[in-house]
Structure formats: C-alpha cells, structure tokens
Amino acid sequence: MKYLLPFCLVILGVFTSCKKEHKEVEKQKQELAFQSFGKQITSEKAITSEVLLSKFRELKVGDTIHVKFASTIKEVCSKKGCWMKLPLNDKTETMVRFKDYGFFMPLDAKGKEVVLNGKAFVKETSVKELQHYAEDAGKSKEEIAKITEPKTEFAFEADGVLMKK
C-alpha cells in the first residue's frame, strides 16, 4: 500500500508527459504545413470566410472586430505583395493589408489557403486609392479610368498570416 501513491504519481507523470509531447508534435506538424508571416498565430479557432461575411454585414462604416478566419487568396499585389484580396463568398471579397506595413506576401501566393488574424472593419475607399490598387494589380489604363466612384468595402488588417505550403 505504501508504494501505491508513488506508483500513481509516476503513472500520472508519464501520461502528462505523453500529452505534452503530443501537443508539441501537433505544433511541429502545423509549422511544417504552413509558412508564417507577421505575428506568430495558430490555425485553431479560425472561422470560415462565410461566417466572417455575416459578421461584416452587421458592421457600419468605422466599426471594428478582432477575428481569425480562413480563406483562399484571390489576388496579391503584383509589385511587392503589400495587399491581397480574399473571397468571402462568390460575389464578395475583403481587401487585406498588413499591420504597420510590417510584412508582405509572396507575389506567387494566388490560390493558396491562408489563416489570418487581425481586425475586420467596414470602410469607404476613395477613387484615388481604388485606382492605386488597380494599378498595383496590373490592370490596364482603361480599366483604371473606369473607376470613378468611392466604394464601401469590407477590409481587414492582418497582424499574422499562416499560408499553406
């Protein structure tokens, strides 16, 4: 009987150690599956782009929410990767910029799956800014000239991004 307590403590220690080791293995698998940009984040508890869209629809211009979501890159700035567009559904997208211009995405990232952490907000984008983004995206002068009105947009400022390798 006097050996029962030490035996239980040893068994408990082994199980705790195995659980901790399992978490480390899962973390290493995630690090191998994703390339990280900006602040270190995990993919845990990321919402879908459809759920984010429903949250966006509840916001007014100037409102902000902090969120982590997953999507696929639709478009990346062709000059230096300083912004990207992600679909929220078949018709709606969000424009993503990076906190404090602190990191950029690879120019060949189009089509890659990503998880983003940061703040989502609704903003009105000026004609000048829309034309600048169109130029960065490699649009023709004719396409850029067609931009004549400001646009209310769903925007996102990412502080961390995971991109599937």
DSSP file (Angstrom, degrees, kcal/mol; ACC not computed):
  #  RESIDUE AA STRUCTURE BP1 BP2  ACC     N-H-->O    O-->H-N    N-H-->O    O-->H-N    TCO  KAPPA ALPHA  PHI   PSI    X-CA   Y-CA   Z-CA
    1    1 A M    >>        0   0    0      0, 0.0     3,-1.4     0, 0.0     4,-0.6   0.000 360.0 360.0 360.0 -36.9    0.0    0.0    0.0
    2    2 A K  T 34  +     0   0    0      1,-0.3     3,-0.1     2,-0.2     0, 0.0   0.712 360.0  51.9 -68.3 -16.0    2.8    2.4    0.8
    3    3 A Y  T 3> S+     0   0    0      1,-0.1     4,-2.1     2,-0.1    -1,-0.3   0.533  89.1  82.0 -93.1  -7.1    4.0    2.1   -2.8
    4    4 A L  H <> S+     0   0    0     -3,-1.4     4,-2.5     2,-0.2     5,-0.2   0.917  89.4  49.1 -65.2 -45.6    0.6    2.8   -4.3
    5    5 A L  H  X S+     0   0    0     -4,-0.6     4,-2.2     2,-0.2    -1,-0.2   0.941 113.5  45.0 -63.4 -49.2    0.9    6.7   -4.1
    6    6 A P  H  > S+     0   0    0      0, 0.0     4,-2.2     0, 0.0    -1,-0.2   0.902 113.1  52.5 -61.1 -37.7    4.4    6.9   -5.6
    7    7 A F  H  X S+     0   0    0     -4,-2.1     4,-2.3     1,-0.2    -2,-0.2   0.926 109.6  48.2 -62.2 -44.6    3.3    4.4   -8.3
    8    8 A C  H  X S+     0   0    0     -4,-2.5     4,-2.7     1,-0.2    -1,-0.2   0.883 110.3  52.1 -62.8 -39.5    0.2    6.6   -9.1
    9    9 A L  H  X S+     0   0    0     -4,-2.2     4,-2.3     2,-0.2    -1,-0.2   0.896 109.5  49.2 -64.5 -40.1    2.4    9.7   -9.3
   10   10 A V  H  X S+     0   0    0     -4,-2.2     4,-2.2     2,-0.2    -2,-0.2   0.932 112.5  47.5 -64.3 -45.6    4.8    8.1  -11.7
   11   11 A I  H  X S+     0   0    0     -4,-2.3     4,-2.4     1,-0.2    -2,-0.2   0.923 111.8  50.3 -61.7 -44.5    1.9    6.9  -13.9
   12   12 A L  H  X S+     0   0    0     -4,-2.7     4,-2.5     1,-0.2    -1,-0.2   0.907 109.7  51.5 -59.3 -42.9    0.4   10.4  -13.8
   13   13 A G  H  X S+     0   0    0     -4,-2.3     4,-2.3     2,-0.2    -1,-0.2   0.884 108.9  50.6 -61.6 -40.5    3.7   11.9  -14.8
   14   14 A V  H  X S+     0   0    0     -4,-2.2     4,-2.5     2,-0.2    -2,-0.2   0.934 112.3  46.2 -64.3 -46.9    4.0    9.5  -17.8
   15   15 A F  H  X S+     0   0    0     -4,-2.4     4,-2.4     2,-0.2    -2,-0.2   0.907 113.3  49.1 -63.7 -41.8    0.5   10.4  -19.1
   16   16 A T  H  X S+     0   0    0     -4,-2.5     4,-2.3     2,-0.2    -1,-0.2   0.910 111.7  49.6 -62.6 -42.5    1.2   14.2  -18.6
   17   17 A S  H  X S+     0   0    0     -4,-2.3     4,-2.5     1,-0.2    -2,-0.2   0.909 110.9  49.3 -63.4 -43.3    4.5   13.9  -20.4
   18   18 A C  H  X S+     0   0    0     -4,-2.5     4,-2.5     2,-0.2    -2,-0.2   0.903 110.8  49.9 -63.9 -41.2    2.9   12.0  -23.3
   19   19 A K  H  X S+     0   0    0     -4,-2.4     4,-2.0     2,-0.2    -2,-0.2   0.919 112.1  47.6 -63.7 -43.2    0.1   14.6  -23.6
   20   20 A K  H  X S+     0   0    0     -4,-2.3     4,-1.9     1,-0.2    -2,-0.2   0.902 111.9  50.4 -63.8 -41.0    2.6   17.4  -23.6
   21   21 A E  H  X S+     0   0    0     -4,-2.5     4,-2.2     1,-0.2    -2,-0.2   0.892 107.7  53.8 -64.1 -39.9    4.7   15.5  -26.2
   22   22 A H  H  X S+     0   0    0     -4,-2.5     4,-2.3     1,-0.2    -1,-0.2   0.908 107.8  50.2 -61.1 -43.3    1.6   15.0  -28.4
   23   23 A K  H  X S+     0   0    0     -4,-2.0     4,-2.3     1,-0.2    -1,-0.2   0.891 109.8  50.9 -62.2 -40.1    0.9   18.8  -28.3
   24   24 A E  H  X S+     0   0    0     -4,-1.9     4,-2.3     2,-0.2    -1,-0.2   0.896 109.3  50.4 -64.9 -40.1    4.5   19.5  -29.4
   25   25 A V  H  X S+     0   0    0     -4,-2.2     4,-2.4     2,-0.2    -2,-0.2   0.918 110.8  49.1 -63.7 -43.8    4.2   17.0  -32.3
   26   26 A E  H  X S+     0   0    0     -4,-2.3     4,-2.1     1,-0.2    -2,-0.2   0.900 110.7  50.6 -61.9 -40.9    0.9   18.7  -33.4
   27   27 A K  H  X S+     0   0    0     -4,-2.3     4,-2.2     1,-0.2    -2,-0.2   0.909 110.6  49.1 -63.3 -42.0    2.6   22.2  -33.2
   28   28 A Q  H  X S+     0   0    0     -4,-2.3     4,-1.9     2,-0.2    -2,-0.2   0.889 108.8  53.0 -65.5 -39.0    5.5   20.9  -35.3
   29   29 A K  H  X S+     0   0    0     -4,-2.4     4,-1.8     1,-0.2    -1,-0.2   0.919 109.8  48.6 -60.8 -42.8    3.1   19.4  -37.9
   30   30 A Q  H  X S+     0   0    0     -4,-2.1     4,-1.8     1,-0.2    -2,-0.2   0.914 108.9  52.9 -63.7 -42.3    1.4   22.8  -38.2
   31   31 A E  H  < S+     0   0    0     -4,-2.2    -1,-0.2     1,-0.2    -2,-0.2   0.854 111.3  47.1 -62.5 -33.7    4.7   24.6  -38.6
   32   32 A L  H  < S+     0   0    0     -4,-1.9    -1,-0.2     1,-0.2    -2,-0.2   0.815 113.1  48.5 -75.1 -30.8    5.6   22.2  -41.4
   33   33 A A  H  < S+     0   0    0     -4,-1.8   132,-2.8    -5,-0.2     2,-0.3   0.723 113.7  46.7 -82.1 -22.4    2.3   22.7  -43.2
   34   34 A F  E  <  -A  164   0A   0     -4,-1.8     2,-0.4   130,-0.3   130,-0.2  -0.896  66.4-140.8-125.4 150.3    2.2   26.5  -43.0
   35   35 A Q  E     -A  163   0A   0    128,-3.2   128,-2.9    -2,-0.3     2,-0.4  -0.917  30.3-139.1-102.0 135.0    4.5   29.3  -43.7
   36   36 A S  E     -A  162   0A   0     -2,-0.4     2,-0.4   126,-0.2   126,-0.2  -0.776  19.7-176.2-104.9 140.3    4.1   32.1  -41.2
   37   37 A F  E     -A  161   0A   0    124,-2.7   124,-2.6    -2,-0.4     2,-0.1  -0.991  56.6 -16.4-131.0 139.6    4.1   35.9  -41.8
   38   38 A G  E    S+A  160   0A   0     -2,-0.4   122,-0.3   122,-0.2   121,-0.1  -0.402 118.8  17.5  71.3-144.6    3.9   38.7  -39.2
   39   39 A K  S    S-     0   0    0    120,-3.4     2,-0.4     1,-0.1    -2,-0.3  -0.308  90.6-103.7 -61.6 141.2    2.9   37.8  -35.7
   40   40 A Q        +     0   0    0    120,-0.1     2,-0.3    -4,-0.1    -1,-0.1  -0.552  54.5 163.9 -69.6 123.2    3.0   34.1  -34.8
   41   41 A I        -     0   0    0     -2,-0.4     2,-0.3   120,-0.1   120,-0.1  -0.832  29.3-133.3-131.8 170.6   -0.5   32.6  -34.8
   42   42 A T        -     0   0    0     -2,-0.3   120,-0.1     2,-0.2   -15,-0.0  -0.773  21.9-123.2-116.9 168.6   -2.1   29.2  -35.0
   43   43 A S  S >  S+     0   0    0     -2,-0.3     3,-1.3     3,-0.0    73,-0.1   0.498  71.7 122.4 -88.7  -3.6   -5.0   28.0  -37.2
   44   44 A E  T 3  S+     0   0    0      1,-0.2    -2,-0.2     0, 0.0     0, 0.0  -0.308  77.5   8.0 -62.3 140.0   -7.0   27.0  -34.1
   45   45 A K  T 3  S+     0   0    0      1,-0.2     2,-0.3    -2,-0.0    23,-0.3   0.693  85.2 156.0  64.2  23.9  -10.5   28.6  -33.7
   46   46 A A    <   -     0   0    0     -3,-1.3    23,-0.3    21,-0.1    -1,-0.2  -0.647  33.9-140.0 -79.0 135.4  -10.4   30.2  -37.2
   47   47 A I  E     -b   69   0A   0     21,-2.8    23,-2.4    -2,-0.3     2,-0.1  -0.454  22.9-100.1 -87.4 166.4  -13.9   30.9  -38.6
   48   48 A T  E  >  -b   70   0A   0     21,-0.2     4,-2.0    -2,-0.1     5,-0.1  -0.385  28.9-111.9 -80.7 164.6  -14.8   30.4  -42.2
   49   49 A S  H  > S+     0   0    0     21,-0.5     4,-2.3     1,-0.2     5,-0.1   0.830 118.4  57.8 -66.1 -30.8  -15.0   33.3  -44.7
   50   50 A E  H  > S+     0   0    0      2,-0.2     4,-1.8     1,-0.2    -1,-0.2   0.901 106.0  48.3 -65.8 -40.4  -18.8   32.9  -44.8
   51   51 A V  H  > S+     0   0    0      2,-0.2     4,-1.7     1,-0.2    -2,-0.2   0.905 110.8  51.7 -65.6 -40.8  -19.1   33.4  -41.1
   52   52 A L  H  X S+     0   0    0     -4,-2.0     4,-2.9     1,-0.2    -2,-0.2   0.908 105.8  55.4 -61.5 -40.9  -16.9   36.5  -41.4
   53   53 A L  H  X S+     0   0    0     -4,-2.3     4,-2.1     1,-0.2    -1,-0.2   0.908 105.9  50.9 -59.2 -41.8  -19.1   37.8  -44.1
   54   54 A S  H  X S+     0   0    0     -4,-1.8     4,-0.5     1,-0.2    -1,-0.2   0.872 111.2  48.7 -65.3 -34.4  -22.1   37.6  -41.8
   55   55 A K  H >< S+     0   0    0     -4,-1.7     3,-1.1     1,-0.2     4,-0.5   0.910 108.8  53.5 -68.8 -42.1  -20.2   39.5  -39.2
   56   56 A F  H >< S+     0   0    0     -4,-2.9     3,-1.7     1,-0.3    -2,-0.2   0.895 102.2  58.8 -56.6 -41.3  -19.2   42.1  -41.7
   57   57 A R  H 3< S+     0   0    0     -4,-2.1    -1,-0.3     1,-0.3    -2,-0.2   0.692 101.5  55.3 -66.6 -17.8  -22.9   42.6  -42.7
   58   58 A E  T << S+     0   0    0     -3,-1.1    -1,-0.3    -4,-0.5    -2,-0.2   0.568  96.0  88.2 -87.1 -10.7  -23.6   43.6  -39.1
   59   59 A L    <   -     0   0    0     -3,-1.7     2,-0.3    -4,-0.5    62,-0.1  -0.527  62.9-148.9 -91.6 155.2  -21.0   46.4  -39.0
   60   60 A K    >   -     0   0    0     -2,-0.2     3,-2.6     1,-0.1    62,-0.5  -0.738  47.7 -68.9-109.6 165.8  -21.3   50.0  -40.1
   61   61 A V  B 3  S+c  122   0A   0      1,-0.3    62,-0.2    -2,-0.3     3,-0.1  -0.343 126.7  23.8 -53.9 127.0  -18.5   52.2  -41.6
   62   62 A G  T 3  S+     0   0    0     60,-2.4    -1,-0.3     1,-0.4     2,-0.1   0.139  92.1 123.9  99.5 -18.6  -16.0   52.7  -38.8
   63   63 A D    <   -     0   0    0     -3,-2.6    59,-1.0    59,-0.1    -1,-0.4  -0.454  41.1-165.5 -73.8 149.9  -16.9   49.6  -36.7
   64   64 A T  E     - D   0 121A   0     57,-0.2     2,-0.3    -2,-0.1    57,-0.2  -0.996  12.2-177.1-138.3 141.2  -14.1   47.1  -36.0
   65   65 A I  E     - D   0 120A   0     55,-2.4    55,-3.1    -2,-0.3     2,-0.5  -0.989  24.9-128.9-133.2 147.7  -14.0   43.5  -34.7
   66   66 A H  E     + D   0 119A   0     -2,-0.3     2,-0.3    53,-0.2    53,-0.2  -0.827  44.6 152.4 -94.6 132.0  -11.0   41.3  -33.9
   67   67 A V  E     - D   0 118A   0     51,-2.7    51,-2.0    -2,-0.5     2,-0.4  -0.983  41.2-139.2-156.1 158.7  -11.2   37.9  -35.6
   68   68 A K  E     + D   0 117A   0     -2,-0.3   -21,-2.8   -23,-0.3     2,-0.3  -0.998  35.5 166.8-122.6 127.7   -9.2   34.9  -37.0
   69   69 A F  E     -bD  47 116A   0     47,-2.1    47,-2.9    -2,-0.4     2,-0.4  -0.951  28.3-132.6-143.2 162.4  -10.5   33.5  -40.3
   70   70 A A  E     +bD  48 115A   0    -23,-2.4   -21,-0.5    -2,-0.3     2,-0.3  -0.897  36.7 135.4-116.3 142.9   -9.6   31.1  -43.1
   71   71 A S  E     - D   0 114A   0     43,-2.2    43,-2.8    -2,-0.4     2,-0.4  -0.887  48.1 -95.2-160.9-170.2   -9.9   31.7  -46.9
   72   72 A T  E     - D   0 113A   0     15,-0.3     2,-0.3    -2,-0.3    41,-0.2  -0.978  41.2-107.1-124.0 138.0   -8.0   31.3  -50.2
   73   73 A I        +     0   0    0     39,-2.8    38,-2.8    -2,-0.4    13,-0.2  -0.475  33.6 177.7 -69.8 123.7   -6.0   34.1  -51.8
   74   74 A K        -     0   0    0     11,-2.8     2,-0.3     1,-0.3    12,-0.2   0.806  68.3  -0.5 -90.6 -37.2   -7.8   35.5  -54.8
   75   75 A E  E     -E   85   0A   0     10,-1.5    10,-2.5    34,-0.1     2,-0.3  -0.992  58.7-160.7-156.6 145.7   -5.3   38.3  -55.7
   76   76 A V  E     -E   84   0A   0     -2,-0.3     8,-0.2     8,-0.2     2,-0.1  -0.972  41.6 -91.3-129.5 145.1   -2.0   39.6  -54.4
   77   77 A C     >  -     0   0    0      6,-2.4     4,-1.0    -2,-0.3    60,-0.2  -0.360  35.0-149.9 -51.9 123.5   -0.3   43.0  -55.1
   78   78 A S  T  4 S+     0   0    0     58,-1.4    -1,-0.2     1,-0.2    59,-0.1   0.586  87.3  56.7 -79.2  -9.3    1.9   42.3  -58.1
   79   79 A K  T  4 S-     0   0    0     57,-0.2    -1,-0.2    28,-0.0    28,-0.1   0.913 134.9 -22.7 -88.9 -47.4    4.5   44.9  -57.2
   80   80 A K  T  4 S-     0   0    0      3,-0.1    -2,-0.1    26,-0.1    27,-0.1   0.352  83.1-102.8-149.0   8.7    5.6   43.7  -53.7
   81   81 A G     <  +     0   0    0     -4,-1.0    24,-2.6    23,-0.2    -3,-0.1   0.793  69.8 143.7  75.0  27.1    2.8   41.6  -52.0
   82   82 A C        +     0   0    0     22,-0.2    16,-0.6    15,-0.0     2,-0.3   0.522  67.0  14.5 -83.6  -5.4    1.7   44.5  -49.8
   83   83 A W  E     - F   0  97A   0     14,-0.2    -6,-2.4    22,-0.1     2,-0.3  -0.969  63.0-165.6-153.9 165.6   -2.0   43.6  -50.0
   84   84 A M  E     -EF  76  96A   0     12,-2.0    12,-3.4    -2,-0.3     2,-0.4  -0.986  16.0-133.0-151.0 159.2   -4.3   40.7  -51.0
   85   85 A K  E     -EF  75  95A   0    -10,-2.5   -11,-2.8    -2,-0.3   -10,-1.5  -0.948  20.1-169.7-115.4 135.5   -7.9   40.1  -51.8
   86   86 A L  E     - F   0  94A   0      8,-2.3     8,-2.7    -2,-0.4     2,-0.2  -0.979  23.0-119.7-124.9 135.5   -9.7   37.1  -50.3
   87   87 A P  E     - F   0  93A   0      0, 0.0   -15,-0.3     0, 0.0     6,-0.3  -0.494  19.9-175.1 -73.1 141.7  -13.2   35.9  -51.3
   88   88 A L  S    S-     0   0    0      4,-3.4     2,-0.2     1,-0.4   -35,-0.2   0.652  77.4 -25.6-102.0 -28.0  -15.9   35.8  -48.6
   89   89 A N  S    S-     0   0    0      3,-1.7    -1,-0.4   -36,-0.1   -39,-0.0  -0.847  91.6 -65.0-158.9-164.1  -18.4   34.2  -51.0
   90   90 A D  S    S+     0   0    0     -2,-0.2     3,-0.0     1,-0.2     0, 0.0   0.772 132.2  24.9 -65.6 -25.6  -18.9   34.0  -54.8
   91   91 A K  S    S+     0   0    0      1,-0.1     2,-0.4     2,-0.0    -1,-0.2   0.589 113.8  64.1-114.9 -15.0  -19.6   37.7  -55.0
   92   92 A T        +     0   0    0      2,-0.0    -4,-3.4     0, 0.0    -3,-1.7  -0.891  52.9 174.9-122.4 143.5  -18.0   39.4  -52.1
   93   93 A E  E     -F   87   0A   0     -2,-0.4    61,-0.5    -6,-0.3     2,-0.4  -0.884  22.5-129.7-136.8 168.6  -14.3   39.8  -51.0
   94   94 A T  E     -Fg  86 154A   0     -8,-2.7    -8,-2.3    -2,-0.3     2,-0.5  -0.973  16.6-133.6-122.3 140.5  -12.2   41.5  -48.4
   95   95 A M  E     -Fg  85 155A   0     59,-1.8    61,-2.3    -2,-0.4     2,-0.5  -0.811  25.5-158.0 -90.8 126.0   -9.2   43.7  -49.0
   96   96 A V  E     +Fg  84 156A   0    -12,-3.4   -12,-2.0    -2,-0.5     2,-0.3  -0.913  15.4 174.4-112.6 129.2   -6.4   42.7  -46.7
   97   97 A R  E     -Fg  83 157A   0     59,-2.5    61,-2.7    -2,-0.5     2,-0.4  -0.792  32.1-109.8-120.7 170.4   -3.5   44.9  -45.7
   98   98 A F  E >   - g   0 158A   0    -16,-0.6     3,-2.5    -2,-0.3    61,-0.2  -0.874  36.0 -96.7-114.2 134.8   -0.8   44.2  -43.2
   99   99 A K  G >  S-     0   0    0     59,-3.0     3,-2.5    -2,-0.4     4,-0.1  -0.129 103.3 -10.3 -51.5 128.9   -0.4   45.9  -39.8
  100  100 A D  G 3  S-     0   0    0      1,-0.3    -1,-0.3     2,-0.1    59,-0.0   0.713 113.0 -81.2  53.8  24.5    2.2   48.7  -39.9
  101  101 A Y  G <  S+     0   0    0     -3,-2.5    -1,-0.3     1,-0.1    -2,-0.2   0.837  90.7 149.8  54.7  31.2    3.2   47.6  -43.3
  102  102 A G    <   +     0   0    0     -3,-2.5     2,-0.3    -4,-0.1   -64,-0.1   0.621  55.9   7.0 -78.4 -16.8    5.2   45.1  -41.3
  103  103 A F        -     0   0    0     -4,-0.1     2,-0.3   -21,-0.1    -5,-0.1  -0.976  62.0-144.6-157.8 166.0    5.3   42.1  -43.7
  104  104 A F        -     0   0    0     -2,-0.3   -22,-0.2    -7,-0.1   -23,-0.2  -0.890  18.3-118.9-133.1 161.9    4.4   41.2  -47.3
  105  105 A M        -     0   0    0    -24,-2.6   -22,-0.1    -2,-0.3     4,-0.0  -0.710  41.6 -91.9 -98.7 153.4    3.0   38.1  -49.0
  106  106 A P    >   -     0   0    0      0, 0.0     3,-1.5     0, 0.0    -1,-0.1  -0.357  31.8-125.7 -61.2 144.3    4.9   36.3  -51.8
  107  107 A L  T 3  S+     0   0    0      1,-0.3     3,-0.4     2,-0.1   -31,-0.2   0.743 109.8  54.0 -65.6 -22.8    3.9   37.5  -55.2
  108  108 A D  T 3  S+     0   0    0      1,-0.2    -1,-0.3     3,-0.0   -30,-0.0   0.061  75.6 107.9 -98.0  24.9    3.0   34.0  -56.3
  109  109 A A    X   +     0   0    0     -3,-1.5     3,-2.3     2,-0.1   -36,-0.3   0.522  39.6 127.8 -82.6  -5.8    0.6   33.3  -53.4
  110  110 A K  T 3  S+     0   0    0     -3,-0.4   -36,-0.2     1,-0.3     3,-0.1  -0.258  76.2  19.1 -54.7 132.8   -2.6   33.5  -55.5
  111  111 A G  T 3  S+     0   0    0    -38,-2.8    -1,-0.3     1,-0.3     2,-0.2   0.326  93.7 130.4  90.2  -7.6   -4.7   30.4  -54.9
  112  112 A K    <   -     0   0    0     -3,-2.3   -39,-2.8   -40,-0.1     2,-0.3  -0.526  60.9-117.1 -81.6 147.1   -3.0   29.5  -51.6
  113  113 A E  E     -D   72   0A   0    -41,-0.2    51,-2.9    -2,-0.2     2,-0.3  -0.644  39.9-177.6 -80.7 138.4   -5.0   28.7  -48.5
  114  114 A V  E     -DH  71 163A   0    -43,-2.8   -43,-2.2    -2,-0.3     2,-0.4  -0.947  27.1-150.9-136.9 156.3   -4.5   31.1  -45.6
  115  115 A V  E     -DH  70 162A   0     47,-2.4    47,-2.7    -2,-0.3     2,-0.4  -1.000  24.6-166.4-122.4 128.6   -5.5   31.8  -42.0
  116  116 A L  E     -DH  69 161A   0    -47,-2.9   -47,-2.1    -2,-0.4     2,-0.4  -0.908  11.1-163.4-119.8 144.2   -5.4   35.5  -40.9
  117  117 A N  E     +DH  68 160A   0     43,-2.5    42,-2.8    -2,-0.4    43,-1.4  -0.980  46.4  71.7-121.2 137.3   -5.6   37.1  -37.5
  118  118 A G  E    S-DH  67 158A   0    -51,-2.0   -51,-2.7    -2,-0.4     2,-0.4  -0.990  77.9 -34.7 161.5-149.2   -6.4   40.7  -37.1
  119  119 A K  E     -DH  66 157A   0     38,-2.1    38,-2.8    -2,-0.3     2,-0.4  -0.926  38.4-156.1-118.2 135.4   -9.2   43.3  -37.3
  120  120 A A  E     +DH  65 156A   0    -55,-3.1   -55,-2.4    -2,-0.4     2,-0.3  -0.847  25.0 160.1-103.4 139.9  -12.1   43.4  -39.7
  121  121 A F  E     -DH  64 155A   0     34,-2.4    34,-3.3    -2,-0.4     2,-0.5  -0.985  38.2-117.3-155.6 161.9  -13.8   46.7  -40.5
  122  122 A V  E     +cH  61 154A   0    -59,-1.0   -60,-2.4   -62,-0.5     2,-0.3  -0.893  40.8 166.8-104.6 132.6  -16.0   48.4  -43.0
  123  123 A K  E     - H   0 153A   0     30,-2.5    30,-3.5    -2,-0.5     2,-0.6  -0.952  38.1-119.1-142.3 161.2  -14.6   51.4  -44.7
  124  124 A E  E     - H   0 152A   0     -2,-0.3     2,-0.5    28,-0.2    28,-0.3  -0.921  30.5-151.1-101.8 123.5  -15.2   53.7  -47.6
  125  125 A T  E     - H   0 151A   0     26,-3.4    26,-2.1    -2,-0.6    -2,-0.0  -0.818  14.5-126.3 -99.9 129.2  -12.3   53.6  -50.1
  126  126 A S     >  -     0   0    0     -2,-0.5     4,-2.5    24,-0.2     5,-0.2  -0.213  19.5-114.1 -71.1 161.3  -11.6   56.7  -52.2
  127  127 A V  H  > S+     0   0    0      1,-0.2     4,-2.6     2,-0.2     5,-0.2   0.917 117.6  53.6 -58.7 -45.3  -11.4   56.7  -56.0
  128  128 A K  H  > S+     0   0    0      1,-0.2     4,-2.0     2,-0.2    -1,-0.2   0.911 110.8  45.3 -58.8 -44.2   -7.7   57.6  -55.8
  129  129 A E  H  > S+     0   0    0      2,-0.2     4,-2.4     1,-0.2    -1,-0.2   0.903 112.1  51.5 -67.6 -41.3   -7.0   54.6  -53.6
  130  130 A L  H  X S+     0   0    0     -4,-2.5     4,-2.1     1,-0.2    -2,-0.2   0.897 110.5  49.0 -62.0 -40.0   -9.1   52.2  -55.7
  131  131 A Q  H  X S+     0   0    0     -4,-2.6     4,-2.2     2,-0.2    -1,-0.2   0.886 109.1  53.0 -66.5 -38.2   -7.2   53.4  -58.8
  132  132 A H  H  X S+     0   0    0     -4,-2.0     4,-2.5    -5,-0.2    -2,-0.2   0.925 110.0  47.5 -61.9 -45.0   -3.9   52.8  -57.0
  133  133 A Y  H  X S+     0   0    0     -4,-2.4     4,-1.9     1,-0.2    -2,-0.2   0.889 110.3  52.5 -64.3 -38.8   -4.9   49.2  -56.1
  134  134 A A  H  <>S+     0   0    0     -4,-2.1     5,-2.5     2,-0.2     4,-0.2   0.896 110.0  48.9 -63.2 -39.8   -6.0   48.6  -59.6
  135  135 A E  H ><5S+     0   0    0     -4,-2.2     3,-1.6     1,-0.2    -2,-0.2   0.927 110.1  50.9 -64.5 -45.0   -2.6   49.8  -60.9
  136  136 A D  H 3<5S+     0   0    0     -4,-2.5   -58,-1.4     1,-0.3   -57,-0.2   0.835 106.5  55.9 -59.7 -32.9   -0.8   47.5  -58.3
  137  137 A A  T 3<5S-     0   0    0     -4,-1.9    -1,-0.3   -60,-0.2    -2,-0.2   0.497 120.5-110.3 -80.2  -3.1   -2.9   44.6  -59.6
  138  138 A G  T < 5 +     0   0    0     -3,-1.6    -3,-0.2    -4,-0.2    -2,-0.1   0.720  59.1 163.3  83.6  21.6   -1.7   45.2  -63.1
  139  139 A K      < -     0   0    0     -5,-2.5    -1,-0.2    -6,-0.1     2,-0.0  -0.335  41.7-101.3 -70.9 155.6   -5.0   46.5  -64.5
  140  140 A S     >  -     0   0    0      1,-0.1     4,-2.3    -2,-0.0     5,-0.2  -0.292  28.1-110.0 -74.1 162.6   -5.0   48.4  -67.8
  141  141 A K  H  > S+     0   0    0      1,-0.2     4,-2.2     2,-0.2     5,-0.1   0.847 120.5  55.1 -60.8 -34.2   -5.2   52.2  -68.0
  142  142 A E  H  > S+     0   0    0      2,-0.2     4,-1.0     1,-0.2    -1,-0.2   0.921 108.3  46.9 -65.4 -43.6   -8.7   51.7  -69.5
  143  143 A E  H  4 S+     0   0    0      1,-0.2     3,-0.4     2,-0.2     4,-0.3   0.896 112.9  49.7 -64.6 -39.9   -9.8   49.6  -66.5
  144  144 A I  H >< S+     0   0    0     -4,-2.3     3,-1.4     1,-0.2    -1,-0.2   0.884 106.0  56.3 -65.9 -39.0   -8.3   52.1  -64.1
  145  145 A A  H 3< S+     0   0    0     -4,-2.2    -1,-0.2     1,-0.3    -2,-0.2   0.745  96.5  65.4 -66.0 -23.2  -10.1   55.0  -65.8
  146  146 A K  T 3< S+     0   0    0     -4,-1.0     2,-0.9    -3,-0.4    -1,-0.3   0.607  77.7  95.6 -74.7 -11.5  -13.5   53.3  -65.3
  147  147 A I    <   +     0   0    0     -3,-1.4   -16,-0.1    -4,-0.3    -1,-0.0  -0.718  41.2 141.4 -83.8 107.4  -13.1   53.7  -61.5
  148  148 A T        +     0   0    0     -2,-0.9    -1,-0.2     1,-0.1   -21,-0.1   0.424  49.7  58.2-129.3  -2.8  -15.0   56.9  -60.8
  149  149 A E  S    S-     0   0    0    -22,-0.1    -1,-0.1   -23,-0.1   -19,-0.0  -0.976  79.7-109.9-133.2 145.4  -16.8   56.4  -57.5
  150  150 A P        -     0   0    0      0, 0.0     2,-0.4     0, 0.0   -24,-0.2  -0.262  35.8-142.2 -64.7 162.6  -15.7   55.6  -54.0
  151  151 A K  E     - H   0 125A   0    -26,-2.1   -26,-3.4     2,-0.0     2,-0.5  -0.991   9.6-132.2-135.0 133.9  -16.7   52.2  -52.7
  152  152 A T  E     - H   0 124A   0     -2,-0.4     2,-0.3   -28,-0.3   -28,-0.2  -0.757  42.7-177.9 -82.0 125.6  -17.8   50.9  -49.3
  153  153 A E  E     - H   0 123A   0    -30,-3.5   -30,-2.5    -2,-0.5     2,-0.7  -0.875  37.2-120.6-130.5 156.4  -15.7   47.8  -48.6
  154  154 A F  E     -gH  94 122A   0    -61,-0.5   -59,-1.8    -2,-0.3     2,-0.3  -0.875  44.7-173.8 -90.5 118.4  -15.1   45.0  -46.2
  155  155 A A  E     -gH  95 121A   0    -34,-3.3   -34,-2.4    -2,-0.7     2,-0.4  -0.754  15.5-162.4-117.6 161.2  -11.5   45.5  -45.1
  156  156 A F  E     -gH  96 120A   0    -61,-2.3   -59,-2.5    -2,-0.3     2,-0.6  -0.988   9.1-157.9-145.4 131.5   -9.1   43.5  -42.9
  157  157 A E  E     -gH  97 119A   0    -38,-2.8   -38,-2.1    -2,-0.4     2,-0.3  -0.936  21.8-155.6-110.1 110.1   -5.8   44.5  -41.2
  158  158 A A  E     +gH  98 118A   0    -61,-2.7   -59,-3.0    -2,-0.6   -40,-0.3  -0.661  23.9 178.6 -88.7 135.2   -3.8   41.3  -40.6
  159  159 A D  E    S+     0   0A   0    -42,-2.8  -120,-3.4    -2,-0.3     2,-0.3   0.551  79.0  20.1-103.9 -14.4   -1.2   41.1  -37.8
  160  160 A G  E     -AH  38 117A   0    -43,-1.4   -43,-2.5  -122,-0.3     2,-0.4  -0.978  64.6-172.5-154.0 141.8   -0.4   37.5  -38.6
  161  161 A V  E     -AH  37 116A   0   -124,-2.6  -124,-2.7    -2,-0.3     2,-0.5  -0.999  10.0-161.3-137.1 137.0   -0.9   35.1  -41.5
  162  162 A L  E     -AH  36 115A   0    -47,-2.7   -47,-2.4    -2,-0.4     2,-0.5  -0.982  14.1-166.0-111.2 128.9   -0.4   31.4  -42.0
  163  163 A M  E     -AH  35 114A   0   -128,-2.9  -128,-3.2    -2,-0.5   -49,-0.2  -0.969  23.8-119.5-118.7 127.3   -0.1   30.3  -45.6
  164  164 A K  E      A   34   0A   0    -51,-2.9  -130,-0.3    -2,-0.5   -51,-0.1  -0.382 360.0 360.0 -63.2 134.3   -0.4   26.6  -46.5
  165  165 A K              0   0    0   -132,-2.8    -1,-0.2    -2,-0.1  -131,-0.1   0.480 360.0 360.0 -75.5 360.0    2.7   25.4  -48.2
